[in-house]
């Protein structure tokens, strides 16, 4: 029994390449600025550490611009995260062992936290 080559269903063509971004922004709005207006917007975007497009998008959609984190603040944030983890461990230990065994460690931790927040 032979199968006719013309009777086979054609295979769908494979989609190659990179998958589409589900958060893509296909629609566009064009805004025209004078040279001074554009420089002001560009300066504000740079101060917020955003691109001009992201700055304009945030300003239009929310009425305010949330700047990205300052790279200089990252070490302080990491230290604050570590202190919060230590504080969480102390609270758990206090619940198990009682408050007296943790009071000295908690006082030292609060002093470190005060130093960090004073910076």
TIVO-2410 file (N, C-alpha, C; in nm, 3 decimals):
# residues 119
REC num residu      c1      c2      c3 atome chaine
REC   1      X   0.084  -0.116   0.000     N      A
REC   1      X   0.000   0.000   0.000    CA      A
REC   1      X   0.090   0.123   0.000     C      A
REC   2      X   0.076   0.208  -0.098     N      A
REC   2      X   0.157   0.327  -0.112    CA      A
REC   2      X   0.078   0.450  -0.071     C      A
REC   3      X   0.149   0.543  -0.014     N      A
REC   3      X   0.085   0.669   0.025    CA      A
REC   3      X   0.121   0.773  -0.080     C      A
REC   4      X   0.019   0.836  -0.130     N      A
REC   4      X   0.041   0.939  -0.231    CA      A
REC   4      X   0.107   1.061  -0.164     C      A
REC   5      X   0.210   1.114  -0.223     N      A
REC   5      X   0.284   1.227  -0.167    CA      A
REC   5      X   0.197   1.352  -0.161     C      A
REC   6      X   0.099   1.363  -0.251     N      A
REC   6      X   0.014   1.481  -0.253    CA      A
REC   6      X  -0.093   1.478  -0.144     C      A
REC   7      X  -0.122   1.361  -0.088     N      A
REC   7      X  -0.228   1.350   0.012    CA      A
REC   7      X  -0.181   1.386   0.152     C      A
REC   8      X  -0.050   1.399   0.173     N      A
REC   8      X   0.000   1.435   0.305    CA      A
REC   8      X  -0.033   1.580   0.335     C      A
REC   9      X  -0.066   1.606   0.462     N      A
REC   9      X  -0.095   1.743   0.501    CA      A
REC   9      X   0.036   1.819   0.516     C      A
REC  10      X   0.039   1.942   0.470     N      A
REC  10      X   0.164   2.019   0.484    CA      A
REC  10      X   0.189   2.054   0.631     C      A
REC  11      X   0.311   2.043   0.672     N      A
REC  11      X   0.351   2.076   0.808    CA      A
REC  11      X   0.356   2.228   0.822     C      A
REC  12      X   0.306   2.279   0.934     N      A
REC  12      X   0.315   2.424   0.952    CA      A
REC  12      X   0.461   2.467   0.964     C      A
REC  13      X   0.488   2.584   0.911     N      A
REC  13      X   0.624   2.636   0.915    CA      A
REC  13      X   0.661   2.670   1.059     C      A
REC  14      X   0.780   2.632   1.099     N      A
REC  14      X   0.824   2.658   1.236    CA      A
REC  14      X   0.857   2.806   1.253     C      A
REC  15      X   0.818   2.856   1.369     N      A
REC  15      X   0.851   2.994   1.401    CA      A
REC  15      X   0.988   2.997   1.467     C      A
REC  16      X   1.085   3.047   1.400     N      A
REC  16      X   1.219   3.055   1.455    CA      A
REC  16      X   1.245   3.190   1.517     C      A
REC  17      X   1.360   3.203   1.578     N      A
REC  17      X   1.401   3.331   1.632    CA      A
REC  17      X   1.357   3.354   1.775     C      A
REC  18      X   1.375   3.475   1.815     N      A
REC  18      X   1.347   3.515   1.952    CA      A
REC  18      X   1.196   3.527   1.974     C      A
REC  19      X   1.147   3.480   2.090     N      A
REC  19      X   1.004   3.493   2.117    CA      A
REC  19      X   0.966   3.641   2.139     C      A
REC  20      X   0.842   3.672   2.110     N      A
REC  20      X   0.797   3.810   2.126    CA      A
REC  20      X   0.789   3.848   2.274     C      A
REC  21      X   0.818   3.973   2.301     N      A
REC  21      X   0.810   4.026   2.437    CA      A
REC  21      X   0.664   4.053   2.469     C      A
REC  22      X   0.608   3.990   2.573     N      A
REC  22      X   0.467   4.013   2.604    CA      A
REC  22      X   0.440   4.155   2.654     C      A
REC  23      X   0.543   4.225   2.700     N      A
REC  23      X   0.526   4.361   2.750    CA      A
REC  23      X   0.570   4.465   2.647     C      A
REC  24      X   0.577   4.426   2.522     N      A
REC  24      X   0.620   4.520   2.419    CA      A
REC  24      X   0.520   4.634   2.408     C      A
REC  25      X   0.569   4.749   2.366     N      A
REC  25      X   0.485   4.867   2.352    CA      A
REC  25      X   0.476   4.902   2.204     C      A
REC  26      X   0.377   4.847   2.135     N      A
REC  26      X   0.371   4.870   1.991    CA      A
REC  26      X   0.318   5.008   1.953     C      A
REC  27      X   0.243   5.073   2.041     N      A
REC  27      X   0.186   5.203   2.007    CA      A
REC  27      X   0.282   5.315   2.046     C      A
REC  28      X   0.274   5.424   1.971     N      A
REC  28      X   0.370   5.531   1.989    CA      A
REC  28      X   0.298   5.665   1.986     C      A
REC  29      X   0.343   5.758   2.067     N      A
REC  29      X   0.295   5.896   2.065    CA      A
REC  29      X   0.416   5.985   2.043     C      A
REC  30      X   0.406   6.077   1.953     N      A
REC  30      X   0.517   6.165   1.922    CA      A
REC  30      X   0.492   6.302   1.985     C      A
REC  31      X   0.594   6.353   2.050     N      A
REC  31      X   0.586   6.483   2.114    CA      A
REC  31      X   0.698   6.569   2.057     C      A
REC  32      X   0.666   6.693   2.027     N      A
REC  32      X   0.768   6.784   1.976    CA      A
REC  32      X   0.805   6.884   2.085     C      A
REC  33      X   0.935   6.904   2.103     N      A
REC  33      X   0.987   6.997   2.201    CA      A
REC  33      X   1.071   7.103   2.130     C      A
REC  34      X   1.079   7.221   2.191     N      A
REC  34      X   1.179   7.316   2.147    CA      A
REC  34      X   1.313   7.264   2.199     C      A
REC  35      X   1.421   7.323   2.154     N      A
REC  35      X   1.553   7.278   2.198    CA      A
REC  35      X   1.566   7.295   2.350     C      A
REC  36      X   1.520   7.407   2.404     N      A
REC  36      X   1.530   7.430   2.548    CA      A
REC  36      X   1.441   7.333   2.627     C      A
REC  37      X   1.321   7.307   2.578     N      A
REC  37      X   1.232   7.213   2.646    CA      A
REC  37      X   1.294   7.074   2.648     C      A
REC  38      X   1.349   7.033   2.534     N      A
REC  38      X   1.409   6.899   2.527    CA      A
REC  38      X   1.528   6.888   2.622     C      A
REC  39      X   1.610   6.992   2.626     N      A
REC  39      X   1.725   6.988   2.716    CA      A
REC  39      X   1.680   6.981   2.862     C      A
REC  40      X   1.569   7.051   2.896     N      A
REC  40      X   1.518   7.046   3.033    CA      A
REC  40      X   1.466   6.906   3.066     C      A
REC  41      X   1.392   6.847   2.973     N      A
REC  41      X   1.341   6.711   2.995    CA      A
REC  41      X   1.456   6.611   3.005     C      A
REC  42      X   1.554   6.627   2.919     N      A
REC  42      X   1.670   6.537   2.919    CA      A
REC  42      X   1.748   6.549   3.050     C      A
REC  43      X   1.763   6.673   3.100     N      A
REC  43      X   1.835   6.695   3.226    CA      A
REC  43      X   1.759   6.632   3.342     C      A
REC  44      X   1.626   6.648   3.344     N      A
REC  44      X   1.545   6.587   3.451    CA      A
REC  44      X   1.549   6.435   3.444     C      A
REC  45      X   1.545   6.380   3.324     N      A
REC  45      X   1.552   6.235   3.308    CA      A
REC  45      X   1.687   6.182   3.357     C      A
REC  46      X   1.793   6.255   3.325     N      A
REC  46      X   1.925   6.212   3.369    CA      A
REC  46      X   1.937   6.220   3.520     C      A
REC  47      X   1.878   6.324   3.581     N      A
REC  47      X   1.881   6.337   3.727    CA      A
REC  47      X   1.805   6.223   3.794     C      A
REC  48      X   1.699   6.174   3.728     N      A
REC  48      X   1.621   6.062   3.781    CA      A
REC  48      X   1.680   5.928   3.740     C      A
REC  49      X   1.790   5.931   3.665     N      A
REC  49      X   1.856   5.811   3.614    CA      A
REC  49      X   1.761   5.725   3.531     C      A
REC  50      X   1.688   5.793   3.441     N      A
REC  50      X   1.594   5.728   3.350    CA      A
REC  50      X   1.624   5.774   3.208     C      A
REC  51      X   1.576   5.697   3.112     N      A
REC  51      X   1.583   5.743   2.974    CA      A
REC  51      X   1.476   5.850   2.955     C      A
REC  52      X   1.489   5.929   2.849     N      A
REC  52      X   1.390   6.032   2.822    CA      A
REC  52      X   1.253   5.968   2.800     C      A
REC  53      X   1.248   5.856   2.730     N      A
REC  53      X   1.121   5.788   2.705    CA      A
REC  53      X   1.057   5.741   2.836     C      A
REC  54      X   1.136   5.678   2.924     N      A
REC  54      X   1.082   5.631   3.051    CA      A
REC  54      X   1.038   5.747   3.139     C      A
REC  55      X   1.115   5.855   3.137     N      A
REC  55      X   1.079   5.973   3.215    CA      A
REC  55      X   0.945   6.030   3.167     C      A
REC  56      X   0.931   6.047   3.038     N      A
REC  56      X   0.806   6.100   2.982    CA      A
REC  56      X   0.689   6.007   3.009     C      A
REC  57      X   0.711   5.875   2.994     N      A
REC  57      X   0.604   5.778   3.017    CA      A
REC  57      X   0.554   5.786   3.161     C      A
REC  58      X   0.647   5.790   3.257     N      A
REC  58      X   0.606   5.798   3.398    CA      A
REC  58      X   0.536   5.930   3.427     C      A
REC  59      X   0.587   6.038   3.370     N      A
REC  59      X   0.527   6.170   3.396    CA      A
REC  59      X   0.386   6.176   3.339     C      A
REC  60      X   0.363   6.120   3.223     N      A
REC  60      X   0.231   6.126   3.160    CA      A
REC  60      X   0.133   6.032   3.229     C      A
REC  61      X   0.176   5.909   3.258     N      A
REC  61      X   0.083   5.809   3.312    CA      A
REC  61      X   0.051   5.828   3.460     C      A
REC  62      X   0.148   5.872   3.540     N      A
REC  62      X   0.125   5.881   3.683    CA      A
REC  62      X   0.128   6.023   3.737     C      A
REC  63      X   0.179   6.116   3.659     N      A
REC  63      X   0.189   6.254   3.705    CA      A
REC  63      X   0.310   6.279   3.794     C      A
REC  64      X   0.388   6.176   3.820     N      A
REC  64      X   0.510   6.190   3.899    CA      A
REC  64      X   0.614   6.094   3.846     C      A
REC  65      X   0.740   6.121   3.878     N      A
REC  65      X   0.850   6.038   3.830    CA      A
REC  65      X   0.921   5.978   3.949     C      A
REC  66      X   0.931   5.846   3.950     N      A
REC  66      X   1.003   5.775   4.055    CA      A
REC  66      X   1.143   5.743   4.004     C      A
REC  67      X   1.246   5.808   4.058     N      A
REC  67      X   1.381   5.782   4.009    CA      A
REC  67      X   1.429   5.642   4.048     C      A
REC  68      X   1.524   5.592   3.973     N      A
REC  68      X   1.582   5.462   4.006    CA      A
REC  68      X   1.675   5.478   4.126     C      A
REC  69      X   1.713   5.368   4.187     N      A
REC  69      X   1.799   5.372   4.304    CA      A
REC  69      X   1.936   5.427   4.270     C      A
REC  70      X   1.988   5.505   4.361     N      A
REC  70      X   2.122   5.561   4.346    CA      A
REC  70      X   2.224   5.450   4.373     C      A
REC  71      X   2.318   5.427   4.282     N      A
REC  71      X   2.417   5.321   4.305    CA      A
REC  71      X   2.499   5.343   4.432     C      A
REC  72      X   2.515   5.468   4.474     N      A
REC  72      X   2.592   5.494   4.596    CA      A
REC  72      X   2.517   5.447   4.720     C      A
REC  73      X   2.384   5.433   4.712     N      A
REC  73      X   2.305   5.391   4.826    CA      A
REC  73      X   2.298   5.239   4.841     C      A
REC  74      X   2.343   5.165   4.741     N      A
REC  74      X   2.333   5.019   4.746    CA      A
REC  74      X   2.408   4.955   4.863     C      A
REC  75      X   2.532   4.998   4.895     N      A
REC  75      X   2.598   4.936   5.011    CA      A
REC  75      X   2.522   4.958   5.141     C      A
REC  76      X   2.466   5.077   5.158     N      A
REC  76      X   2.388   5.104   5.280    CA      A
REC  76      X   2.262   5.019   5.283     C      A
REC  77      X   2.197   5.002   5.168     N      A
REC  77      X   2.078   4.918   5.162    CA      A
REC  77      X   2.111   4.772   5.192     C      A
REC  78      X   2.225   4.725   5.142     N      A
REC  78      X   2.266   4.587   5.171    CA      A
REC  78      X   2.294   4.568   5.319     C      A
REC  79      X   2.358   4.668   5.381     N      A
REC  79      X   2.386   4.657   5.524    CA      A
REC  79      X   2.256   4.663   5.604     C      A
REC  80      X   2.164   4.747   5.560     N      A
REC  80      X   2.033   4.754   5.627    CA      A
REC  80      X   1.958   4.622   5.614     C      A
REC  81      X   1.969   4.558   5.498     N      A
REC  81      X   1.906   4.427   5.479    CA      A
REC  81      X   1.967   4.324   5.574     C      A
REC  82      X   2.099   4.327   5.590     N      A
REC  82      X   2.164   4.235   5.682    CA      A
REC  82      X   2.121   4.258   5.826     C      A
REC  83      X   2.110   4.387   5.863     N      A
REC  83      X   2.065   4.418   5.999    CA      A
REC  83      X   1.921   4.373   6.022     C      A
REC  84      X   1.838   4.386   5.921     N      A
REC  84      X   1.699   4.342   5.937    CA      A
REC  84      X   1.692   4.190   5.952     C      A
REC  85      X   1.777   4.119   5.881     N      A
REC  85      X   1.781   3.973   5.897    CA      A
REC  85      X   1.825   3.935   6.038     C      A
REC  86      X   1.927   4.005   6.088     N      A
REC  86      X   1.974   3.978   6.223    CA      A
REC  86      X   1.867   4.009   6.327     C      A
REC  87      X   1.796   4.120   6.307     N      A
REC  87      X   1.689   4.157   6.398    CA      A
REC  87      X   1.578   4.051   6.397     C      A
REC  88      X   1.548   4.000   6.280     N      A
REC  88      X   1.446   3.895   6.269    CA      A
REC  88      X   1.490   3.770   6.346     C      A
REC  89      X   1.617   3.734   6.335     N      A
REC  89      X   1.668   3.618   6.407    CA      A
REC  89      X   1.661   3.641   6.558     C      A
REC  90      X   1.690   3.765   6.601     N      A
REC  90      X   1.684   3.796   6.744    CA      A
REC  90      X   1.540   3.787   6.797     C      A
REC  91      X   1.447   3.832   6.718     N      A
REC  91      X   1.307   3.824   6.760    CA      A
REC  91      X   1.264   3.678   6.774     C      A
REC  92      X   1.303   3.595   6.680     N      A
REC  92      X   1.269   3.453   6.691    CA      A
REC  92      X   1.334   3.390   6.814     C      A
REC  93      X   1.461   3.427   6.840     N      A
REC  93      X   1.529   3.373   6.958    CA      A
REC  93      X   1.463   3.423   7.086     C      A
REC  94      X   1.418   3.548   7.086     N      A
REC  94      X   1.351   3.603   7.204    CA      A
REC  94      X   1.220   3.530   7.231     C      A
REC  95      X   1.151   3.492   7.126     N      A
REC  95      X   1.026   3.419   7.144    CA      A
REC  95      X   1.050   3.281   7.202     C      A
REC  96      X   1.164   3.220   7.169     N      A
REC  96      X   1.194   3.085   7.217    CA      A
REC  96      X   1.259   3.089   7.356     C      A
REC  97      X   1.364   3.172   7.372     N      A
REC  97      X   1.445   3.172   7.495    CA      A
REC  97      X   1.399   3.273   7.599     C      A
REC  98      X   1.323   3.369   7.562     N      A
REC  98      X   1.286   3.476   7.655    CA      A
REC  98      X   1.362   3.602   7.620     C      A
REC  99      X   1.313   3.714   7.666     N      A
REC  99      X   1.369   3.843   7.626    CA      A
REC  99      X   1.504   3.875   7.690     C      A
REC 100      X   1.530   3.829   7.809     N      A
REC 100      X   1.654   3.865   7.878    CA      A
REC 100      X   1.778   3.818   7.803     C      A
REC 101      X   1.772   3.702   7.741     N      A
REC 101      X   1.890   3.648   7.672    CA      A
REC 101      X   1.923   3.724   7.545     C      A
REC 102      X   1.830   3.802   7.496     N      A
REC 102      X   1.848   3.870   7.369    CA      A
REC 102      X   1.870   4.021   7.386     C      A
REC 103      X   1.849   4.074   7.504     N      A
REC 103      X   1.851   4.218   7.527    CA      A
REC 103      X   1.984   4.281   7.488     C      A
REC 104      X   2.096   4.220   7.522     N      A
REC 104      X   2.228   4.278   7.491    CA      A
REC 104      X   2.252   4.278   7.340     C      A
REC 105      X   2.220   4.167   7.274     N      A
REC 105      X   2.239   4.160   7.129    CA      A
REC 105      X   2.149   4.261   7.058     C      A
REC 106      X   2.028   4.276   7.105     N      A
REC 106      X   1.936   4.372   7.043    CA      A
REC 106      X   1.985   4.514   7.062     C      A
REC 107      X   2.041   4.546   7.178     N      A
REC 107      X   2.094   4.680   7.202    CA      A
REC 107      X   2.210   4.710   7.108     C      A
REC 108      X   2.300   4.614   7.090     N      A
REC 108      X   2.412   4.633   6.996    CA      A
REC 108      X   2.362   4.653   6.853     C      A
REC 109      X   2.262   4.578   6.816     N      A
REC 109      X   2.206   4.590   6.682    CA      A
REC 109      X   2.140   4.726   6.662     C      A
REC 110      X   2.070   4.775   6.763     N      A
REC 110      X   2.007   4.907   6.753    CA      A
REC 110      X   2.112   5.017   6.743     C      A
REC 111      X   2.225   5.000   6.810     N      A
REC 111      X   2.333   5.099   6.798    CA      A
REC 111      X   2.390   5.101   6.656     C      A
REC 112      X   2.410   4.983   6.597     N      A
REC 112      X   2.458   4.976   6.458    CA      A
REC 112      X   2.359   5.040   6.363     C      A
REC 113      X   2.231   5.014   6.384     N      A
REC 113      X   2.127   5.071   6.301    CA      A
REC 113      X   2.124   5.224   6.313     C      A
REC 114      X   2.140   5.275   6.433     N      A
REC 114      X   2.144   5.421   6.454    CA      A
REC 114      X   2.262   5.482   6.380     C      A
REC 115      X   2.379   5.414   6.384     N      A
REC 115      X   2.495   5.464   6.310    CA      A
REC 115      X   2.469   5.468   6.160     C      A
REC 116      X   2.406   5.363   6.111     N      A
REC 116      X   2.379   5.354   5.968    CA      A
REC 116      X   2.280   5.463   5.924     C      A
REC 117      X   2.177   5.486   6.002     N      A
REC 117      X   2.078   5.586   5.967    CA      A
REC 117      X   2.130   5.728   5.985     C      A
REC 118      X   2.234   5.746   6.066     N      A
REC 118      X   2.292   5.878   6.087    CA      A
REC 118      X   2.378   5.922   5.968     C      A
REC 119      X   2.417   5.829   5.883     N      A
REC 119      X   2.503   5.861   5.768    CA      A
REC 119      X   2.433   5.949   5.670     C      A
***
